[in-house]
Amino acid sequence: MRFALFFGNRGVFPGEIIAAARREMTEAVTRCGFEYIIMDEKLTRFGAVETCLEGEAYAEFLRQNEGNYDGVIICLPNFGDENGISVAMSEVKVPILVQAYPDVKGEMGPALRRDAYCGKLAVCNILRQCGIPFSLTDKYAVSPTDPAFDADLARFEAICRTVKGMRRFKVGVFGGRTTPFKTTRFDETTLQKSGITVETFDLEEIFEKVDSMPDVDAEDTLKSLTCYACYNGRDLKKAMLHAKFIKVFEEYIANYRLSAIGVRCWEDFQRKYEIAPCICMSYLTDKGIPSACETDVTSAVMMRALSLASGSPAMLLDVNNNYGDDQQRCILFHCGVSPASMMTCTPSVCAHKLFARHGDCTGTVAGGLISGPVTVGSLRTENGRIYAFAGTGSMTDDPIDEDFFGTASVFYKENLKEMLKYMSRNGYKHHTVVAKGDVADIVDEVFRIYLGYEIDLI
């Protein structure tokens, strides 16, 4: 992650402090493990930007480095000047973080005061006037030497990573939506207007490729798969089938540059091969390709967003069962598409109990899910717009009936009733996406400020 560093100035304030700001900001970015680009200090007075001409010089600096930075940090050592900043930021298409130095007690005379606290309001005002989105630090005024700024940089890095990954990408859909799952309908054109391209592929085409593939071509994938999950002595001919499907999916992912997929996971696989493809989706999700069952494209999009924000794979679960009469807990469950990184042990591959009529349909992933803080969310299309919600809660170690198969966990959220009512009233499906940690505010900022989606925090 690389940031372009910008330093503002206003001539009536001391300019000498800018040299220290350049040093302290570069040290902070480096300390946090990020890279930076910085304009030659000789190109402007004090190495900062004040006038429109200096702003144009900085804009040209960014043009010359287009594609070489992921975000811009506006550093205000003093009040700063809206004129130079508005010109300098006029063509920026990446997230912007606005940072302002605090004043220090005992240093409020004309020779030492900064007034960056006030200047930040002015800068944010002009950015808004110009329609330029931006992010803020947690403390309104914070020095780069303050440990709190390290957290600001970490959060900004996640915002930049998520925006970059969500601005333009492709989702592959393998098979058509099954008639029973009208809940997974979506508006492909709406997604396209937001840079999300959907590519669809016929399952028969996939099946033909699998049927014609020699076992030897999938041996390496089989080795990787059987290290990833335990087949518990089950028929490895079915593991070979899973490996072949993974290999074919990966071929499409590479050829079409897919960043997420949705799969028509039943009942075609069960009828033709007596397998379930859950393990294939679990495996691909853990390799960085969010994979949603039931051709749930909008959940695949949300999986990508939450995995980018959290820096780790996200999983798709059903909001499935009440937990007795506890109004703050419910059971999240799915047949078994959870990635191993979200489980407490090596996944076990088992038969899909709901499809026993088709035989021993091996392929569901079984095992315990991790406990701890999580972010949940969902995404939908309606009336030509993208809508989403995100919230936080916890996966718990509370016991679940032994009759459960696949993966399941008790989810705790203080306002769970309100979330379920919100989902019901606002057209969200029974699926929810779950990611490690509390990243709801990051997704909210990315969607609302940088991507223009409608999002609610629940």
Secondary structure, 3 states (H helix, E strand, C coil): CEEEEEEECCCCCCCCHHHHHHHHHHHHHHHCCCEEEECCHHHCHHHCECCHHHHHHHHHHHHHCCCCCCEEEEEECCCCCHHHHHHHCCCCCCCEEEEECCCCCCCCCCCCCCCHHHHHHHHHHHHHHCCCCCEECCCCCCCCCCHHHHHHHHHHHHHHHHHHHHCCEEEEEECCCCCCCHHHCCCHHHHHHCCEEEEEECHHHHHHHHHCCCHHHHHHHHHHHHHHCECCCCCHHHHHHHHHHHHHHHHHHHHHCCCEEEECCCCHHHHHHCECCHHHHHHHHHCCCCEEECCCHHHHHHHHHHHHHHCCCCEEEEEEEEECCEEEEEEEEECCCCCHHHECCCCEEEECHHHHHHCCCEEEEECCECCEEEEEEEEEEECCEEEEEEEEEEECCCCCCCCCCCEEEEEECCCHHHHHHHHHHCCCCCEEEEEECCCHHHHHHHHHHHHCCEEEEC
